[in-house]
Amino acid sequence: MVLWTPSKKLSWADFKGKPSNISNAAAITASGISYSFSAQGTKDRMELDFKVDTYFYPGKSWYKPKLANPMILSHEQLHFDISEVFARKLKQILAETEFTSNAKAEVKEIYREVLRELNDYQHLYDGETNFSRDTVQQLIWNNKIKRALNN
């Protein structure tokens, strides 16, 4: 696993999975959000200590060398960056939510909702950029995600 950091940019060497013969994709990025927490407090009000991280999974990510180019790598990097944007959203929601003694279930539901939104957003990104083929849209998305990460 590769932890997301502002300075770490993906390279093709990070993509260690076996390319799919049935996929038309030039590359696939597997990234995701993980969390852990501890809770203390009363039945009505629990305080949470939590940690949220964004990871890239090299063994589940792959590329086809004949189709690979810097634009596609940049597109794949943005998938990883989008995961980080939603990890930050999860952190913000967890920080602002008042939890009860049912914190474990409450956190799990929040996490699932953020993952649903992340998945939808990743599909929107691929659709609007036509999987990096629409260079104008790709540049628009690059700027949009850069702004989101700088906020």
Secondary structure by P-SEA (a helix, b strand, c coil): ccccccccccccccccccccccccccbbbbbbccccccccccccbbbbbbbbbbbbbcccbbbccccccaaaaaaaaaaaaaaaaaaaaaaaaaaacccccaaaaaaaaaaaaaaaaaaaaaaaaaaaaccccaaaaaaaaaaaaaaaaac
